[in-house]
């Protein structure tokens, strides 16, 4: 399965050789209401725009797709796999799980 836990993601992000590309597919209003604190550089492409921005999503890194709860990001992971992306993962629980881990 193409999933990653918050704990595993935090560990990968803490590594000096991190090859993670964080792809936040939430809408603009969601990001301003619930920013993902302390995650480092996050690339925002709204879910509806992913198809038009495939060239902006690297194939040589682990792409971790993020949404509010993990449902929409799961759909985007499936789409990226169909587009021959080899190294993609859905953040289990999304931003809600990330926030809970920082509480």
N, CA, C and O atoms as CSV, one atom per row, in Angstrom:
chain,resi,resn,atom,element,x,y,z
A,1,UNK,N,N,0.832,-1.194,0.000
A,1,UNK,CA,C,0.000,0.000,0.000
A,1,UNK,C,C,0.866,1.243,0.000
A,1,UNK,O,O,1.973,1.255,0.538
A,2,UNK,N,N,0.355,2.253,-0.595
A,2,UNK,CA,C,1.098,3.499,-0.720
A,2,UNK,C,C,0.633,4.499,0.335
A,2,UNK,O,O,-0.035,5.484,0.023
A,3,UNK,N,N,0.999,4.228,1.587
A,3,UNK,CA,C,0.630,5.100,2.695
A,3,UNK,C,C,1.851,5.359,3.569
A,3,UNK,O,O,2.830,4.613,3.547
A,4,UNK,N,N,1.761,6.443,4.339
A,4,UNK,CA,C,2.815,6.766,5.296
A,4,UNK,C,C,2.142,7.352,6.536
A,4,UNK,O,O,1.181,8.114,6.429
A,5,UNK,N,N,2.652,6.992,7.702
A,5,UNK,CA,C,2.115,7.538,8.947
A,5,UNK,C,C,2.768,8.881,9.240
A,5,UNK,O,O,3.806,9.217,8.671
A,6,UNK,N,N,2.157,9.632,10.123
A,6,UNK,CA,C,2.728,10.912,10.547
A,6,UNK,C,C,4.107,10.684,11.161
A,6,UNK,O,O,5.041,11.435,10.882
A,7,UNK,N,N,4.240,9.661,11.988
A,7,UNK,CA,C,5.516,9.386,12.648
A,7,UNK,C,C,6.609,9.073,11.634
A,7,UNK,O,O,7.729,9.570,11.741
A,8,UNK,N,N,6.272,8.241,10.647
A,8,UNK,CA,C,7.257,7.906,9.616
A,8,UNK,C,C,7.619,9.127,8.776
A,8,UNK,O,O,8.781,9.312,8.413
A,9,UNK,N,N,6.629,9.955,8.468
A,9,UNK,CA,C,6.912,11.160,7.695
A,9,UNK,C,C,7.812,12.101,8.481
A,9,UNK,O,O,8.763,12.647,7.923
A,10,UNK,N,N,7.536,12.299,9.743
A,10,UNK,CA,C,8.373,13.176,10.559
A,10,UNK,C,C,9.811,12.669,10.605
A,10,UNK,O,O,10.756,13.456,10.540
A,11,UNK,N,N,9.970,11.379,10.714
A,11,UNK,CA,C,11.302,10.791,10.726
A,11,UNK,C,C,12.012,11.036,9.400
A,11,UNK,O,O,13.190,11.390,9.384
A,12,UNK,N,N,11.312,10.851,8.301
A,12,UNK,CA,C,11.920,11.075,6.980
A,12,UNK,C,C,12.270,12.546,6.792
A,12,UNK,O,O,13.322,12.864,6.238
A,13,UNK,N,N,11.404,13.441,7.246
A,13,UNK,CA,C,11.667,14.873,7.093
A,13,UNK,C,C,12.853,15.321,7.944
A,13,UNK,O,O,13.550,16.268,7.581
A,14,UNK,N,N,13.086,14.653,9.064
A,14,UNK,CA,C,14.191,15.010,9.953
A,14,UNK,C,C,15.537,14.550,9.405
A,14,UNK,O,O,16.581,15.040,9.834
A,15,UNK,N,N,15.519,13.629,8.478
A,15,UNK,CA,C,16.745,13.110,7.892
A,15,UNK,C,C,17.396,14.170,7.010
A,15,UNK,O,O,16.721,14.862,6.248
A,16,UNK,N,N,18.704,14.284,7.123
A,16,UNK,CA,C,19.433,15.263,6.311
A,16,UNK,C,C,19.323,14.955,4.827
A,16,UNK,O,O,19.407,15.859,3.997
A,17,UNK,N,N,19.140,13.712,4.495
A,17,UNK,CA,C,19.063,13.323,3.091
A,17,UNK,C,C,17.612,13.115,2.646
A,17,UNK,O,O,17.336,12.301,1.764
A,18,UNK,N,N,16.707,13.847,3.255
A,18,UNK,CA,C,15.292,13.691,2.934
A,18,UNK,C,C,15.035,13.954,1.456
A,18,UNK,O,O,15.452,14.974,0.907
A,19,UNK,N,N,14.349,13.025,0.833
A,19,UNK,CA,C,13.990,13.163,-0.571
A,19,UNK,C,C,12.469,13.237,-0.725
A,19,UNK,O,O,11.903,12.726,-1.691
A,20,UNK,N,N,11.830,13.877,0.237
A,20,UNK,CA,C,10.374,13.940,0.281
A,20,UNK,C,C,9.873,15.230,-0.365
A,20,UNK,O,O,10.388,16.317,-0.103
A,21,UNK,N,N,8.874,15.086,-1.202
A,21,UNK,CA,C,8.176,16.209,-1.823
A,21,UNK,C,C,6.766,16.199,-1.245
A,21,UNK,O,O,5.970,15.314,-1.562
A,22,UNK,N,N,6.454,17.178,-0.400
A,22,UNK,CA,C,5.131,17.256,0.218
A,22,UNK,C,C,4.177,17.969,-0.728
A,22,UNK,O,O,4.403,19.121,-1.099
A,23,UNK,N,N,3.119,17.284,-1.113
A,23,UNK,CA,C,2.130,17.821,-2.038
A,23,UNK,C,C,0.800,17.965,-1.321
A,23,UNK,O,O,0.110,16.980,-1.057
A,24,UNK,N,N,0.450,19.203,-1.010
A,24,UNK,CA,C,-0.802,19.513,-0.325
A,24,UNK,C,C,-1.852,19.806,-1.389
A,24,UNK,O,O,-1.717,20.765,-2.149
A,25,UNK,N,N,-2.900,18.983,-1.445
A,25,UNK,CA,C,-3.909,19.130,-2.491
A,25,UNK,C,C,-5.179,19.813,-1.986
A,25,UNK,O,O,-6.194,19.832,-2.682
A,26,UNK,N,N,-5.123,20.375,-0.776
A,26,UNK,CA,C,-6.294,21.064,-0.237
A,26,UNK,C,C,-6.546,22.365,-0.984
A,26,UNK,O,O,-5.655,22.897,-1.647
A,27,UNK,N,N,-7.758,22.864,-0.871
A,27,UNK,CA,C,-8.116,24.150,-1.446
A,27,UNK,C,C,-7.465,25.270,-0.633
A,27,UNK,O,O,-7.120,25.082,0.534
A,28,UNK,N,N,-7.300,26.435,-1.261
A,28,UNK,CA,C,-6.644,27.570,-0.600
A,28,UNK,C,C,-7.268,27.886,0.753
A,28,UNK,O,O,-6.551,28.102,1.730
A,29,UNK,N,N,-8.591,27.915,0.821
A,29,UNK,CA,C,-9.266,28.275,2.075
A,29,UNK,C,C,-8.970,27.273,3.184
A,29,UNK,O,O,-8.929,27.645,4.357
A,30,UNK,N,N,-8.764,26.009,2.828
A,30,UNK,CA,C,-8.447,24.992,3.825
A,30,UNK,C,C,-7.055,25.208,4.402
A,30,UNK,O,O,-6.824,25.009,5.594
A,31,UNK,N,N,-6.142,25.615,3.549
A,31,UNK,CA,C,-4.758,25.817,3.988
A,31,UNK,C,C,-4.671,26.991,4.952
A,31,UNK,O,O,-3.942,26.927,5.942
A,32,UNK,N,N,-5.408,28.064,4.673
A,32,UNK,CA,C,-5.358,29.216,5.573
A,32,UNK,C,C,-6.030,28.911,6.902
A,32,UNK,O,O,-5.636,29.462,7.929
A,33,UNK,N,N,-7.038,28.043,6.904
A,33,UNK,CA,C,-7.719,27.684,8.152
A,33,UNK,C,C,-6.893,26.706,8.973
A,33,UNK,O,O,-6.898,26.768,10.203
A,34,UNK,N,N,-6.185,25.808,8.305
A,34,UNK,CA,C,-5.428,24.751,8.977
A,34,UNK,C,C,-4.070,24.577,8.336
A,34,UNK,O,O,-3.861,23.590,7.630
A,35,UNK,N,N,-3.139,25.485,8.547
A,35,UNK,CA,C,-1.820,25.279,7.956
A,35,UNK,C,C,-1.128,24.081,8.607
A,35,UNK,O,O,-1.362,23.783,9.778
A,36,UNK,N,N,-0.297,23.415,7.861
A,36,UNK,CA,C,0.426,22.259,8.393
A,36,UNK,C,C,1.710,22.775,9.026
A,36,UNK,O,O,2.698,23.017,8.332
A,37,UNK,N,N,1.693,22.939,10.326
A,37,UNK,CA,C,2.784,23.546,11.071
A,37,UNK,C,C,4.016,22.639,11.137
A,37,UNK,O,O,3.898,21.424,11.299
A,38,UNK,N,N,5.185,23.243,11.009
A,38,UNK,CA,C,6.473,22.573,11.221
A,38,UNK,C,C,6.745,21.390,10.298
A,38,UNK,O,O,7.437,20.446,10.679
A,39,UNK,N,N,6.198,21.441,9.080
A,39,UNK,CA,C,6.422,20.325,8.160
A,39,UNK,C,C,7.509,20.640,7.148
A,39,UNK,O,O,7.914,19.762,6.386
A,40,UNK,N,N,7.983,21.863,7.126
A,40,UNK,CA,C,8.976,22.223,6.120
A,40,UNK,C,C,8.302,22.738,4.861
A,40,UNK,O,O,7.187,23.259,4.907
A,41,UNK,N,N,8.987,22.587,3.739
A,41,UNK,CA,C,8.468,23.114,2.474
A,41,UNK,C,C,7.329,22.237,1.954
A,41,UNK,O,O,7.491,21.033,1.753
A,42,UNK,N,N,6.187,22.862,1.745
A,42,UNK,CA,C,5.013,22.167,1.233
A,42,UNK,C,C,4.635,22.797,-0.096
A,42,UNK,O,O,4.574,24.020,-0.222
A,43,UNK,N,N,4.384,21.960,-1.075
A,43,UNK,CA,C,3.998,22.422,-2.407
A,43,UNK,C,C,2.484,22.272,-2.538
A,43,UNK,O,O,1.935,21.193,-2.316
A,44,UNK,N,N,1.826,23.359,-2.897
A,44,UNK,CA,C,0.373,23.340,-2.972
A,44,UNK,C,C,-0.099,23.283,-4.420
A,44,UNK,O,O,0.203,24.168,-5.221
A,45,UNK,N,N,-0.834,22.245,-4.737
A,45,UNK,CA,C,-1.555,22.136,-6.002
A,45,UNK,C,C,-2.927,21.577,-5.631
A,45,UNK,O,O,-3.031,20.424,-5.213
A,46,UNK,N,N,-3.968,22.374,-5.778
A,46,UNK,CA,C,-5.304,21.924,-5.420
A,46,UNK,C,C,-5.650,20.654,-6.190
A,46,UNK,O,O,-5.196,20.466,-7.319
A,47,UNK,N,N,-6.440,19.795,-5.591
A,47,UNK,CA,C,-6.767,18.508,-6.178
A,47,UNK,C,C,-7.237,18.632,-7.626
A,47,UNK,O,O,-6.822,17.851,-8.481
A,48,UNK,N,N,-8.086,19.592,-7.899
A,48,UNK,CA,C,-8.620,19.769,-9.243
A,48,UNK,C,C,-7.599,20.228,-10.262
A,48,UNK,O,O,-7.862,20.188,-11.463
A,49,UNK,N,N,-6.431,20.665,-9.799
A,49,UNK,CA,C,-5.394,21.174,-10.699
A,49,UNK,C,C,-4.228,20.209,-10.900
A,49,UNK,O,O,-3.315,20.506,-11.671
A,50,UNK,N,N,-4.240,19.080,-10.235
A,50,UNK,CA,C,-3.104,18.155,-10.294
A,50,UNK,C,C,-2.831,17.702,-11.726
A,50,UNK,O,O,-1.678,17.652,-12.154
A,51,UNK,N,N,-3.869,17.378,-12.451
A,51,UNK,CA,C,-3.708,16.880,-13.824
A,51,UNK,C,C,-2.926,17.860,-14.689
A,51,UNK,O,O,-2.084,17.451,-15.488
A,52,UNK,N,N,-3.202,19.147,-14.531
A,52,UNK,CA,C,-2.542,20.178,-15.334
A,52,UNK,C,C,-1.131,20.488,-14.840
A,52,UNK,O,O,-0.374,21.167,-15.534
A,53,UNK,N,N,-0.766,20.007,-13.663
A,53,UNK,CA,C,0.536,20.346,-13.073
A,53,UNK,C,C,1.420,19.127,-12.841
A,53,UNK,O,O,2.281,19.154,-11.961
A,54,UNK,N,N,1.227,18.069,-13.606
A,54,UNK,CA,C,2.061,16.871,-13.420
A,54,UNK,C,C,3.542,17.179,-13.582
A,54,UNK,O,O,4.376,16.570,-12.911
A,55,UNK,N,N,3.879,18.112,-14.461
A,55,UNK,CA,C,5.289,18.457,-14.674
A,55,UNK,C,C,5.915,19.130,-13.457
A,55,UNK,O,O,7.140,19.200,-13.352
A,56,UNK,N,N,5.089,19.625,-12.537
A,56,UNK,CA,C,5.596,20.262,-11.321
A,56,UNK,C,C,5.815,19.262,-10.184
A,56,UNK,O,O,6.333,19.622,-9.127
A,57,UNK,N,N,5.422,18.020,-10.405
A,57,UNK,CA,C,5.542,16.982,-9.379
A,57,UNK,C,C,6.701,16.068,-9.772
A,57,UNK,O,O,6.625,15.381,-10.790
A,58,UNK,N,N,7.769,16.050,-8.978
A,58,UNK,CA,C,8.968,15.291,-9.361
A,58,UNK,C,C,8.747,13.785,-9.314
A,58,UNK,O,O,7.952,13.272,-8.527
A,59,UNK,N,N,9.468,13.107,-10.171
A,59,UNK,CA,C,9.432,11.643,-10.196
A,59,UNK,C,C,10.630,11.041,-9.472
A,59,UNK,O,O,10.681,9.831,-9.248
A,60,UNK,N,N,11.598,11.888,-9.105
A,60,UNK,CA,C,12.816,11.382,-8.473
A,60,UNK,C,C,12.804,11.555,-6.955
A,60,UNK,O,O,13.839,11.400,-6.306
A,61,UNK,N,N,11.649,11.872,-6.391
A,61,UNK,CA,C,11.517,12.003,-4.938
A,61,UNK,C,C,10.310,11.206,-4.478
A,61,UNK,O,O,9.483,10.787,-5.289
A,62,UNK,N,N,10.215,11.001,-3.184
A,62,UNK,CA,C,9.014,10.403,-2.616
A,62,UNK,C,C,7.968,11.502,-2.510
A,62,UNK,O,O,8.165,12.479,-1.788
A,63,UNK,N,N,6.875,11.351,-3.214
A,63,UNK,CA,C,5.799,12.334,-3.192
A,63,UNK,C,C,4.796,11.900,-2.127
A,63,UNK,O,O,4.162,10.851,-2.248
A,64,UNK,N,N,4.659,12.717,-1.081
A,64,UNK,CA,C,3.680,12.450,-0.030
A,64,UNK,C,C,2.523,13.418,-0.245
A,64,UNK,O,O,2.688,14.636,-0.176
A,65,UNK,N,N,1.347,12.847,-0.509
A,65,UNK,CA,C,0.169,13.643,-0.816
A,65,UNK,C,C,-0.637,13.848,0.461
A,65,UNK,O,O,-0.866,12.915,1.231
A,66,UNK,N,N,-1.061,15.098,0.665
A,66,UNK,CA,C,-1.698,15.496,1.919
A,66,UNK,C,C,-3.023,16.188,1.632
A,66,UNK,O,O,-3.129,17.003,0.716
A,67,UNK,N,N,-4.033,15.849,2.432
A,67,UNK,CA,C,-5.294,16.597,2.444
A,67,UNK,C,C,-5.735,16.697,3.906
A,67,UNK,O,O,-4.938,16.461,4.814
A,68,UNK,N,N,-6.979,17.040,4.128
A,68,UNK,CA,C,-7.454,17.231,5.496
A,68,UNK,C,C,-7.441,15.932,6.295
A,68,UNK,O,O,-6.938,15.892,7.419
A,69,UNK,N,N,-8.006,14.849,5.700
A,69,UNK,CA,C,-8.153,13.611,6.466
A,69,UNK,C,C,-7.522,12.383,5.821
A,69,UNK,O,O,-7.460,11.323,6.444
A,70,UNK,N,N,-7.060,12.511,4.604
A,70,UNK,CA,C,-6.449,11.380,3.919
A,70,UNK,C,C,-7.302,10.761,2.834
A,70,UNK,O,O,-6.826,9.881,2.117
A,71,UNK,N,N,-8.550,11.190,2.687
A,71,UNK,CA,C,-9.445,10.598,1.686
A,71,UNK,C,C,-9.124,11.103,0.276
A,71,UNK,O,O,-8.861,10.310,-0.628
A,72,UNK,N,N,-9.148,12.415,0.098
A,72,UNK,CA,C,-8.867,12.981,-1.233
A,72,UNK,C,C,-7.441,12.690,-1.668
A,72,UNK,O,O,-7.191,12.410,-2.840
A,73,UNK,N,N,-6.515,12.754,-0.739
A,73,UNK,CA,C,-5.122,12.480,-1.097
A,73,UNK,C,C,-4.960,11.036,-1.565
A,73,UNK,O,O,-4.108,10.754,-2.408
A,74,UNK,N,N,-5.761,10.126,-1.032
A,74,UNK,CA,C,-5.723,8.744,-1.490
A,74,UNK,C,C,-6.114,8.633,-2.958
A,74,UNK,O,O,-5.535,7.844,-3.704
A,75,UNK,N,N,-7.092,9.423,-3.363
A,75,UNK,CA,C,-7.501,9.428,-4.767
A,75,UNK,C,C,-6.396,9.983,-5.664
A,75,UNK,O,O,-6.173,9.482,-6.766
A,76,UNK,N,N,-5.709,11.014,-5.189
A,76,UNK,CA,C,-4.614,11.603,-5.971
A,76,UNK,C,C,-3.444,10.628,-6.057
A,76,UNK,O,O,-2.793,10.542,-7.098
A,77,UNK,N,N,-3.167,9.897,-4.986
A,77,UNK,CA,C,-2.115,8.882,-5.032
A,77,UNK,C,C,-2.445,7.855,-6.112
A,77,UNK,O,O,-1.573,7.479,-6.896
A,78,UNK,N,N,-3.688,7.402,-6.158
A,78,UNK,CA,C,-4.096,6.438,-7.188
A,78,UNK,C,C,-3.899,7.022,-8.589
A,78,UNK,O,O,-3.423,6.335,-9.493
A,79,UNK,N,N,-4.265,8.285,-8.759
A,79,UNK,CA,C,-4.090,8.940,-10.058
A,79,UNK,C,C,-2.605,9.006,-10.432
A,79,UNK,O,O,-2.241,8.703,-11.568
A,80,UNK,N,N,-1.754,9.396,-9.490
A,80,UNK,CA,C,-0.324,9.487,-9.777
A,80,UNK,C,C,0.258,8.114,-10.119
A,80,UNK,O,O,1.122,8.009,-10.991
A,81,UNK,N,N,-0.197,7.085,-9.455
A,81,UNK,CA,C,0.257,5.737,-9.785
A,81,UNK,C,C,-0.137,5.377,-11.221
A,81,UNK,O,O,0.637,4.753,-11.946
A,82,UNK,N,N,-1.338,5.771,-11.619
A,82,UNK,CA,C,-1.789,5.541,-12.996
A,82,UNK,C,C,-0.939,6.309,-14.002
A,82,UNK,O,O,-0.831,5.911,-15.161
A,83,UNK,N,N,-0.339,7.405,-13.558
A,83,UNK,CA,C,0.519,8.223,-14.413
A,83,UNK,C,C,1.976,7.767,-14.332
A,83,UNK,O,O,2.882,8.484,-14.756
A,84,UNK,N,N,2.191,6.586,-13.792
A,84,UNK,CA,C,3.510,5.958,-13.703
A,84,UNK,C,C,4.464,6.615,-12.713
A,84,UNK,O,O,5.680,6.563,-12.896
A,85,UNK,N,N,3.924,7.230,-11.672
A,85,UNK,CA,C,4.757,7.664,-10.555
A,85,UNK,C,C,5.005,6.428,-9.698
A,85,UNK,O,O,4.067,5.718,-9.335
A,86,UNK,N,N,6.266,6.177,-9.377
A,86,UNK,CA,C,6.616,4.965,-8.648
A,86,UNK,C,C,6.630,5.144,-7.139
A,86,UNK,O,O,6.369,4.194,-6.401
A,87,UNK,N,N,6.930,6.337,-6.679
A,87,UNK,CA,C,7.199,6.538,-5.266
A,87,UNK,C,C,6.265,7.601,-4.694
A,87,UNK,O,O,6.669,8.744,-4.480
A,88,UNK,N,N,5.013,7.215,-4.449
A,88,UNK,CA,C,4.018,8.130,-3.895
A,88,UNK,C,C,3.372,7.498,-2.668
A,88,UNK,O,O,3.251,6.277,-2.574
A,89,UNK,N,N,2.962,8.343,-1.735
A,89,UNK,CA,C,2.324,7.845,-0.516
A,89,UNK,C,C,1.272,8.826,-0.038
A,89,UNK,O,O,1.409,10.038,-0.201
A,90,UNK,N,N,0.230,8.288,0.550
A,90,UNK,CA,C,-0.844,9.066,1.144
A,90,UNK,C,C,-0.564,9.206,2.636
A,90,UNK,O,O,-0.306,8.210,3.312
A,91,UNK,N,N,-0.613,10.432,3.157
A,91,UNK,CA,C,-0.430,10.641,4.593
A,91,UNK,C,C,-1.688,10.180,5.320
A,91,UNK,O,O,-2.749,10.790,5.188
A,92,UNK,N,N,-1.565,9.106,6.083
A,92,UNK,CA,C,-2.712,8.549,6.808
A,92,UNK,C,C,-3.240,9.580,7.802
A,92,UNK,O,O,-2.498,10.078,8.649
A,93,UNK,N,N,-4.514,9.890,7.690
A,93,UNK,CA,C,-5.140,10.841,8.604
A,93,UNK,C,C,-4.951,12.289,8.223
A,93,UNK,O,O,-5.557,13.170,8.833
A,94,UNK,N,N,-4.123,12.559,7.226
A,94,UNK,CA,C,-3.933,13.902,6.703
A,94,UNK,C,C,-3.478,14.923,7.737
A,94,UNK,O,O,-2.805,14.596,8.715
A,95,UNK,N,N,-3.865,16.163,7.489
A,95,UNK,CA,C,-3.478,17.274,8.360
A,95,UNK,C,C,-4.046,17.091,9.764
A,95,UNK,O,O,-3.427,17.497,10.748
A,96,UNK,N,N,-5.220,16.481,9.854
A,96,UNK,CA,C,-5.811,16.255,11.183
A,96,UNK,C,C,-4.891,15.383,12.035
A,96,UNK,O,O,-4.695,15.668,13.217
A,97,UNK,N,N,-4.326,14.329,11.453
A,97,UNK,CA,C,-3.397,13.471,12.202
A,97,UNK,C,C,-2.116,14.212,12.528
A,97,UNK,O,O,-1.555,14.031,13.609
A,98,UNK,N,N,-1.637,15.056,11.597
A,98,UNK,CA,C,-0.432,15.840,11.834
A,98,UNK,C,C,-0.633,16.768,13.024
A,98,UNK,O,O,0.229,16.862,13.897
A,99,UNK,N,N,-1.778,17.456,13.056
A,99,UNK,CA,C,-2.085,18.379,14.163
A,99,UNK,C,C,-2.177,17.642,15.494
A,99,UNK,O,O,-1.687,18.126,16.515
A,100,UNK,N,N,-2.805,16.471,15.480
A,100,UNK,CA,C,-2.923,15.691,16.713
A,100,UNK,C,C,-1.568,15.262,17.245
A,100,UNK,O,O,-1.368,15.187,18.457
A,101,UNK,N,N,-0.646,14.984,16.349
A,101,UNK,CA,C,0.685,14.555,16.786
A,101,UNK,C,C,1.489,15.704,17.379
A,101,UNK,O,O,2.449,15.479,18.116
A,102,UNK,N,N,1.102,16.931,17.059
A,102,UNK,CA,C,1.798,18.115,17.582
A,102,UNK,C,C,1.123,18.669,18.828
A,102,UNK,O,O,1.633,19.603,19.447
A,103,UNK,N,N,-0.020,18.102,19.200
A,103,UNK,CA,C,-0.777,18.634,20.347
A,103,UNK,C,C,-0.123,18.290,21.654
A,103,UNK,O,O,-0.629,18.661,22.713
